[in-house]
């Protein structure tokens, strides 16, 4: 497995990113759809940092069930940003992430993403025990700060 891009700080995963030309519109502002790509990349790196894959050998994976997003300020070409993810809630087969895109002290974008863990048939299945334990540990770290 490749090394993750990003680190954990008090239960929150932080991934550095730079805004490239292909992510912007003709005005140099990040196109709204590309924020979702940044969120996906961050959740993937978070899983990698926890020692897990997005797609398991047996075909198990995640599917996004719901996304609530807020565009607050524009990110622009060549901005250095931090994309974050933290675990807010989880059930037997779903997890809710809080996510942001930040430029320095400015929060540019926020999202709440709910994803289900599914088997090869795309039916919900319970999280692997070690991943459940890792997510619970992240939630505890965030609550204790």
N, CA, C and O of each residue as an XYZ file, in Angstrom:
580
protein
N       0.843     -1.176      0.000
C       0.000      0.000      0.000
C       0.893      1.245      0.000
O       1.926      1.274      0.668
N       0.494      2.253     -0.740
C       1.268      3.490     -0.824
C       1.169      4.297      0.465
O       0.224      4.145      1.239
N       2.165      5.158      0.681
C       2.161      6.053      1.828
C       1.013      7.053      1.684
O       0.771      7.551      0.584
N       0.309      7.354      2.762
C      -0.775      8.343      2.685
C      -0.224      9.756      2.526
O       0.881     10.066      2.971
N      -1.009     10.589      1.890
C      -0.713     12.017      1.799
C      -1.586     12.674      2.855
O      -2.807     12.726      2.705
N      -0.980     13.172      3.913
C      -1.738     13.805      4.982
C      -1.448     13.150      6.323
O      -0.773     12.124      6.406
N      -1.980     13.776      7.376
C      -1.749     13.303      8.738
C      -2.980     13.529      9.597
O      -3.884     14.283      9.236
N      -2.995     12.856     10.749
C      -4.062     13.037     11.729
C      -3.631     14.055     12.779
O      -2.485     14.054     13.229
N      -4.561     14.917     13.160
C      -4.373     15.858     14.251
C      -5.631     15.827     15.097
O      -6.685     16.279     14.650
N      -5.541     15.306     16.304
C      -6.664     15.226     17.245
C      -7.921     14.611     16.617
O      -9.023     15.142     16.757
N      -7.734     13.495     15.931
C      -8.852     12.761     15.347
C      -9.309     13.267     13.992
O     -10.222     12.693     13.399
N      -8.696     14.328     13.488
C      -9.062     14.905     12.186
C      -7.941     14.642     11.202
O      -6.773     14.890     11.501
N      -8.295     14.138     10.018
C      -7.306     13.901      8.975
C      -7.162     15.170      8.149
O      -8.160     15.775      7.758
N      -5.908     15.581      7.880
C      -5.628     16.794      7.118
C      -4.739     16.456      5.935
O      -3.639     15.927      6.099
N      -5.227     16.769      4.740
C      -4.511     16.457      3.510
C      -4.193     17.758      2.764
O      -5.109     18.501      2.411
N      -2.919     18.041      2.520
C      -2.584     19.230      1.737
C      -2.898     19.007      0.258
O      -2.756     17.899     -0.259
N      -3.320     20.064     -0.406
C      -3.599     19.988     -1.841
C      -3.326     21.360     -2.459
O      -3.394     22.386     -1.782
N      -3.021     21.358     -3.732
C      -2.862     22.603     -4.489
C      -3.918     22.603     -5.581
O      -4.229     21.559     -6.155
N      -4.461     23.760     -5.861
C      -5.481     23.881     -6.899
C      -4.785     24.053     -8.248
O      -3.996     24.978     -8.443
N      -5.096     23.142     -9.174
C      -4.490     23.149    -10.499
C      -5.455     23.728    -11.535
O      -6.659     23.828    -11.300
N      -4.901     24.104    -12.673
C      -5.662     24.747    -13.740
C      -6.900     23.936    -14.139
O      -7.981     24.502    -14.306
N      -6.750     22.627    -14.292
C      -7.864     21.795    -14.759
C      -9.038     21.771    -13.779
O     -10.140     21.367    -14.149
N      -8.816     22.195    -12.543
C      -9.883     22.204    -11.546
C     -10.684     23.508    -11.538
O     -11.660     23.638    -10.799
N     -10.267     24.472    -12.363
C     -10.878     25.795    -12.330
C     -11.696     26.073    -13.586
O     -11.597     25.376    -14.596
N     -12.512     27.129    -13.478
C     -13.253     27.604    -14.640
C     -12.432     28.685    -15.338
O     -11.270     28.895    -14.989
N     -13.014     29.370    -16.311
C     -12.258     30.370    -17.068
C     -11.844     31.570    -16.228
O     -10.970     32.332    -16.641
N     -12.447     31.754    -15.065
C     -12.074     32.841    -14.171
C     -11.032     32.447    -13.145
O     -10.663     33.260    -12.297
N     -10.547     31.205    -13.205
C      -9.536     30.745    -12.259
C     -10.100     30.329    -10.914
O      -9.353     30.170     -9.949
N     -11.426     30.150    -10.840
C     -12.094     29.733     -9.611
C     -12.394     28.234     -9.704
O     -12.780     27.738    -10.763
N     -12.216     27.522     -8.599
C     -12.478     26.082     -8.600
C     -13.940     25.813     -8.972
O     -14.863     26.388     -8.395
N     -14.120     24.930     -9.945
C     -15.475     24.536    -10.353
C     -16.132     23.782     -9.206
O     -15.479     22.988     -8.528
N     -17.410     24.024     -8.988
C     -18.096     23.458     -7.816
C     -17.971     21.938     -7.713
O     -17.888     21.412     -6.603
N     -17.955     21.228     -8.818
C     -17.878     19.761     -8.768
C     -16.540     19.272     -8.240
O     -16.454     18.170     -7.697
N     -15.508     20.068     -8.391
C     -14.176     19.620     -7.983
C     -13.988     19.599     -6.474
O     -13.065     18.948     -5.985
N     -14.836     20.292     -5.726
C     -14.772     20.183     -4.269
C     -15.115     18.755     -3.842
O     -14.518     18.226     -2.904
N     -16.070     18.135     -4.526
C     -16.425     16.747     -4.204
C     -15.264     15.802     -4.509
O     -15.066     14.815     -3.801
N     -14.510     16.096     -5.543
C     -13.329     15.280     -5.855
C     -12.271     15.418     -4.764
O     -11.642     14.435     -4.372
N     -12.077     16.646     -4.276
C     -11.136     16.847     -3.179
C     -11.585     16.079     -1.932
O     -10.758     15.502     -1.226
N     -12.893     16.074     -1.663
C     -13.419     15.345     -0.498
C     -13.146     13.850     -0.640
O     -12.718     13.195      0.309
N     -13.397     13.323     -1.829
C     -13.175     11.895     -2.077
C     -11.703     11.538     -1.907
O     -11.367     10.524     -1.295
N     -10.840     12.368     -2.447
C      -9.400     12.123     -2.328
C      -8.977     12.111     -0.862
O      -8.176     11.272     -0.449
N      -9.511     13.035     -0.086
C      -9.165     13.111      1.337
C      -9.641     11.868      2.086
O      -8.897     11.312      2.895
N     -10.872     11.429      1.826
C     -11.371     10.223      2.508
C     -10.542      8.999      2.118
O     -10.311      8.119      2.946
N     -10.095      8.938      0.861
C      -9.251      7.835      0.413
C      -7.918      7.847      1.142
O      -7.442      6.804      1.592
N      -7.315      9.023      1.259
C      -6.032      9.128      1.967
C      -6.205      8.828      3.458
O      -5.310      8.260      4.086
N      -7.342      9.203      4.017
C      -7.628      8.904      5.423
C      -7.680      7.386      5.636
O      -7.095      6.864      6.585
N      -8.375      6.698      4.757
C      -8.431      5.233      4.853
C      -7.041      4.628      4.710
O      -6.676      3.712      5.446
N      -6.272      5.144      3.764
C      -4.909      4.652      3.559
C      -4.078      4.854      4.829
O      -3.306      3.977      5.214
N      -4.239      6.019      5.480
C      -3.497      6.300      6.714
C      -3.912      5.360      7.843
O      -3.127      5.091      8.752
N      -5.149      4.862      7.783
C      -5.626      3.894      8.773
C      -5.241      2.461      8.405
O      -5.537      1.528      9.151
N      -4.581      2.284      7.256
C      -4.148      0.958      6.827
C      -5.208      0.182      6.073
O      -5.147     -1.045      5.998
N      -6.187      0.893      5.510
C      -7.279      0.235      4.787
C      -7.358      0.732      3.354
O      -6.888      1.821      3.027
N      -7.953     -0.078      2.522
C      -8.155      0.274      1.123
C      -9.581      0.781      0.929
O     -10.461      0.522      1.749
N      -9.795      1.499     -0.155
C     -11.150      1.907     -0.513
C     -11.886      0.722     -1.129
O     -13.085      0.543     -0.912
N     -11.167     -0.073     -1.890
C     -11.738     -1.260     -2.513
C     -10.995     -2.479     -1.976
O      -9.796     -2.644     -2.199
N     -11.730     -3.323     -1.268
C     -11.138     -4.524     -0.686
C     -11.036     -5.623     -1.741
O     -11.726     -5.591     -2.760
N     -10.164     -6.594     -1.479
C      -9.958     -7.686     -2.432
C     -11.238     -8.450     -2.733
O     -11.405     -8.949     -3.846
N     -12.149     -8.554     -1.765
C     -13.398     -9.284     -1.989
C     -14.450     -8.445     -2.708
O     -15.556     -8.925     -2.956
N     -14.115     -7.179     -3.053
C     -15.062     -6.310     -3.750
C     -15.829     -5.376     -2.830
O     -16.610     -4.551     -3.304
N     -15.622     -5.489     -1.528
C     -16.280     -4.578     -0.588
C     -15.726     -3.171     -0.781
O     -14.547     -2.998     -1.091
N     -16.576     -2.174     -0.598
C     -16.160     -0.791     -0.802
C     -17.146      0.157     -0.125
O     -18.034     -0.271      0.612
N     -16.977      1.427     -0.384
C     -17.871      2.464      0.125
C     -18.685      3.046     -1.016
O     -18.211      3.126     -2.149
N     -19.897      3.447     -0.721
C     -20.701      4.236     -1.655
C     -21.270      5.419     -0.885
O     -21.751      5.265      0.237
N     -21.214      6.589     -1.488
C     -21.778      7.777     -0.854
C     -23.291      7.703     -0.950
O     -23.853      7.470     -2.020
N     -23.936      7.906      0.185
C     -25.397      7.862      0.254
C     -26.010      9.261      0.249
O     -27.107      9.472     -0.266
N     -25.275     10.214      0.836
C     -25.817     11.549      1.001
C     -24.667     12.530      1.129
O     -23.641     12.226      1.739
N     -24.845     13.703      0.553
C     -23.846     14.763      0.681
C     -24.569     16.088      0.908
O     -25.399     16.503      0.099
N     -24.247     16.734      2.000
C     -24.739     18.085      2.269
C     -23.526     18.994      2.181
O     -22.564     18.828      2.931
N     -23.571     19.953      1.268
C     -22.392     20.779      1.000
C     -22.715     22.262      1.113
O     -23.843     22.694      0.874
N     -21.695     23.026      1.485
C     -21.812     24.483      1.592
C     -20.576     25.122      0.979
O     -19.463     24.937      1.471
N     -20.777     25.876     -0.100
C     -19.693     26.640     -0.714
C     -19.697     28.004     -0.042
O     -20.666     28.754     -0.168
N     -18.635     28.331      0.664
C     -18.585     29.568      1.442
C     -17.766     30.662      0.764
O     -18.192     31.815      0.705
N     -16.591     30.300      0.254
C     -15.701     31.237     -0.432
C     -15.002     30.465     -1.541
O     -14.809     29.255     -1.422
N     -14.621     31.144     -2.613
C     -13.978     30.410     -3.712
C     -12.516     30.084     -3.448
O     -11.776     30.882     -2.873
N     -12.124     28.912     -3.873
C     -10.706     28.574     -3.973
C     -10.297     28.940     -5.394
O     -11.104     28.875     -6.321
N      -9.039     29.323     -5.552
C      -8.577     29.812     -6.847
C      -7.326     29.067     -7.302
O      -6.665     28.380     -6.523
N      -7.028     29.224     -8.579
C      -5.860     28.624     -9.190
C      -4.615     28.873     -8.343
O      -4.358     30.002     -7.924
N      -3.854     27.827     -8.095
C      -2.595     27.830     -7.348
C      -2.744     28.003     -5.846
O      -1.734     28.082     -5.146
N      -3.964     28.066     -5.322
C      -4.138     28.105     -3.867
C      -3.609     26.819     -3.254
O      -3.815     25.733     -3.797
N      -2.933     26.942     -2.131
C      -2.590     25.793     -1.305
C      -3.683     25.674     -0.269
O      -3.947     26.620      0.473
N      -4.320     24.522     -0.212
C      -5.435     24.301      0.702
C      -5.178     23.066      1.554
O      -4.327     22.235      1.236
N      -5.921     22.966      2.624
C      -5.945     21.767      3.450
C      -7.361     21.213      3.370
O      -8.333     21.918      3.638
N      -7.462     19.952      3.000
C      -8.748     19.259      2.944
C      -8.799     18.356      4.165
O      -7.857     17.609      4.429
N      -9.902     18.422      4.913
C      -9.982     17.659      6.152
C     -11.133     16.665      6.128
O     -12.082     16.797      5.355
N     -11.023     15.676      6.988
C     -12.106     14.703      7.194
C     -12.056     14.234      8.634
O     -10.988     13.934      9.167
N     -13.220     14.174      9.255
C     -13.317     13.567     10.579
C     -14.571     12.714     10.629
O     -15.525     12.939      9.884
N     -14.556     11.739     11.511
C     -15.679     10.816     11.650
C     -16.644     11.401     12.676
O     -16.271     11.630     13.827
N     -17.883     11.641     12.257
C     -18.875     12.258     13.128
C     -19.817     11.240     13.775
O     -20.257     11.417     14.911
N     -20.113     10.179     13.035
C     -21.099      9.202     13.506
C     -20.897      7.928     12.702
O     -20.397      7.956     11.577
N     -21.288      6.829     13.290
C     -21.263      5.588     12.520
C     -22.288      4.604     13.050
O     -22.621      4.590     14.236
N     -22.770      3.796     12.150
C     -23.668      2.702     12.480
C     -22.987      1.402     12.096
O     -21.774      1.371     11.888
N     -23.749      0.344     12.001
C     -23.175     -0.959     11.674
C     -22.550     -0.978     10.279
O     -21.527     -1.625     10.057
N     -23.183     -0.253      9.332
C     -22.702     -0.295      7.953
C     -22.583      1.092      7.315
O     -22.370      1.190      6.107
N     -22.717      2.158      8.096
C     -22.562      3.497      7.515
C     -21.683      4.367      8.411
O     -21.526      4.112      9.605
N     -21.121      5.393      7.795
C     -20.275      6.339      8.514
C     -20.593      7.738      7.991
O     -20.859      7.926      6.804
N     -20.560      8.716      8.897
C     -20.772     10.107      8.520
C     -19.485     10.873      8.770
O     -18.943     10.866      9.875
N     -19.004     11.535      7.723
C     -17.790     12.328      7.787
C     -18.141     13.811      7.754
O     -19.049     14.224      7.032
N     -17.420     14.605      8.536
C     -17.438     16.052      8.384
C     -16.203     16.413      7.592
O     -15.118     15.901      7.871
N     -16.345     17.291      6.603
C     -15.194     17.636      5.773
C     -15.148     19.135      5.502
O     -16.175     19.813      5.482
N     -13.930     19.634      5.295
C     -13.741     21.039      4.952
C     -12.634     21.180      3.918
O     -11.804     20.290      3.732
N     -12.652     22.323      3.257
C     -11.509     22.795      2.481
C     -11.161     24.139      3.101
O     -12.008     25.025      3.211
N      -9.893     24.279      3.506
C      -9.453     25.483      4.201
C      -8.243     26.078      3.497
O      -7.378     25.355      3.002
N      -8.195     27.402      3.458
C      -7.028     28.130      2.934
C      -6.547     29.017      4.076
O      -7.147     30.049      4.377
N      -5.458     28.595      4.704
C      -5.010     29.308      5.900
C      -6.087     29.205      6.974
O      -6.532     28.106      7.308
N      -6.500     30.331      7.507
C      -7.541     30.367      8.547
C      -8.957     30.397      7.970
O      -9.932     30.289      8.714
N      -9.073     30.545      6.641
C     -10.384     30.653      6.006
C     -10.964     29.277      5.689
O     -10.279     28.432      5.114
N     -12.210     29.052      6.059
C     -12.929     27.844      5.658
C     -13.665     28.191      4.367
O     -14.512     29.084      4.343
N     -13.334     27.476      3.300
C     -13.902     27.758      1.985
C     -15.125     26.906      1.669
O     -16.010     27.320      0.921
N     -15.160     25.717      2.246
C     -16.177     24.733      1.874
C     -16.377     23.785      3.043
O     -15.408     23.380      3.686
N     -17.608     23.433      3.322
C     -17.889     22.408      4.333
C     -18.827     21.362      3.738
O     -19.616     21.650      2.839
N     -18.724     20.162      4.251
C     -19.589     19.082      3.776
C     -19.810     18.070      4.888
O     -18.957     17.862      5.751
N     -20.962     17.456      4.840
C     -21.261     16.280      5.644
C     -21.564     15.175      4.648
O     -22.508     15.271      3.864
N     -20.762     14.133      4.687
C     -20.855     13.027      3.731
C     -21.221     11.758      4.488
O     -20.547     11.386      5.449
N     -22.275     11.103      4.062
C     -22.659      9.819      4.661
C     -22.405      8.730      3.628
O     -22.882      8.804      2.495
N     -21.653      7.726      4.034
C     -21.295      6.639      3.132
C     -21.640      5.305      3.760
O     -21.581      5.139      4.978
N     -22.000      4.358      2.912
C     -22.296      2.999      3.364
C     -21.148      2.084      2.958
O     -20.540      2.261      1.902
N     -20.864      1.115      3.801
C     -19.906      0.068      3.466
C     -20.726     -1.052      2.850
O     -21.674     -1.540      3.464
N     -20.366     -1.461      1.638
C     -21.148     -2.461      0.923
C     -20.264     -3.609      0.469
O     -19.058     -3.458      0.273
N     -20.902     -4.761      0.309
C     -20.217     -5.935     -0.211
C     -20.212     -5.932     -1.727
O     -20.679     -4.976     -2.347
N     -19.689     -6.993     -2.333
C     -19.607     -7.079     -3.795
C     -20.966     -6.958     -4.491
O     -21.034     -6.532     -5.644
N     -22.043     -7.329     -3.799
C     -23.391     -7.214     -4.376
C     -23.962     -5.812     -4.223
O     -25.086     -5.545     -4.646
N     -23.177     -4.907     -3.609
C     -23.564     -3.525     -3.311
C     -24.663     -3.428     -2.258
O     -25.357     -2.416     -2.164
N     -24.814     -4.484     -1.470
C     -25.715     -4.456     -0.320
C     -24.907     -4.071      0.908
O     -23.755     -4.484      1.045
N     -25.500     -3.281      1.808
C     -24.761     -2.889      3.019
C     -24.285     -4.106      3.806
O     -24.984     -5.113      3.918
N     -23.090     -3.985      4.338
C     -22.557     -5.012      5.227
C     -21.780     -4.317      6.340
O     -21.341     -3.177      6.191
N     -21.618     -5.014      7.442
C     -20.922     -4.437      8.598
C     -19.480     -4.093      8.259
O     -18.831     -4.760      7.453
N     -18.999     -3.028      8.900
C     -17.593     -2.663      8.753
C     -16.714     -3.785      9.277
O     -17.105     -4.494     10.204
N     -15.534     -3.959      8.699
C     -14.566     -4.861      9.319
C     -14.273     -4.350     10.732
O     -14.223     -3.143     10.966
N     -14.082     -5.271     11.658
C     -13.919     -4.901     13.061
C     -12.768     -3.924     13.295
O     -12.910     -2.981     14.074
N     -11.631     -4.137     12.632
C     -10.497     -3.248     12.850
C     -10.757     -1.831     12.328
O     -10.253     -0.862     12.898
N     -11.535     -1.703     11.254
C     -11.875     -0.377     10.749
C     -12.867      0.312     11.687
O     -12.754      1.510     11.945
N     -13.827     -0.442     12.188
C     -14.782      0.109     13.163
C     -14.026      0.645     14.385
O     -14.304      1.743     14.868
N     -13.074     -0.142     14.871
C     -12.277      0.278     16.030
C     -11.488      1.553     15.720
O     -11.400      2.448     16.561
N     -10.921      1.635     14.528
C     -10.155      2.828     14.136
C     -11.062      4.055     14.073
O     -10.695      5.117     14.574
N     -12.234      3.923     13.468
C     -13.179      5.045     13.386
C     -13.627      5.485     14.785
O     -13.709      6.680     15.069
N     -13.912      4.522     15.641
C     -14.318      4.873     17.009
C     -13.199      5.609     17.742
O     -13.462      6.549     18.492
N     -11.959      5.190     17.530
C     -10.823      5.870     18.143
C     -10.706      7.311     17.674
O     -10.397      8.201     18.466
N     -10.950      7.547     16.385
C     -10.904      8.916     15.849
C     -11.992      9.788     16.466
O     -11.757     10.947     16.807
N     -13.185      9.213     16.605
C     -14.289      9.977     17.218
C     -13.960     10.334     18.669
O     -14.241     11.445     19.120
N     -13.364      9.383     19.396
C     -12.984      9.637     20.794
C     -11.911     10.723     20.880
O     -11.982     11.594     21.747
N     -10.922     10.676     19.990
C      -9.877     11.710     19.990
C     -10.483     13.095     19.760
O     -10.117     14.059     20.434
N     -11.406     13.187     18.811
C     -12.030     14.474     18.492
C     -12.852     14.986     19.665
O     -12.883     16.190     19.921
N     -13.519     14.079     20.383
C     -14.343     14.492     21.527
C     -13.499     14.924     22.709
O     -13.945     15.742     23.514
N     -12.294     14.397     22.833
C     -11.429     14.703     23.972
C     -10.547     15.925     23.783
O      -9.703     16.213     24.631
N     -10.726     16.639     22.702
C      -9.874     17.824     22.493
C     -10.412     19.061     23.143
O      -9.800     20.124     23.048
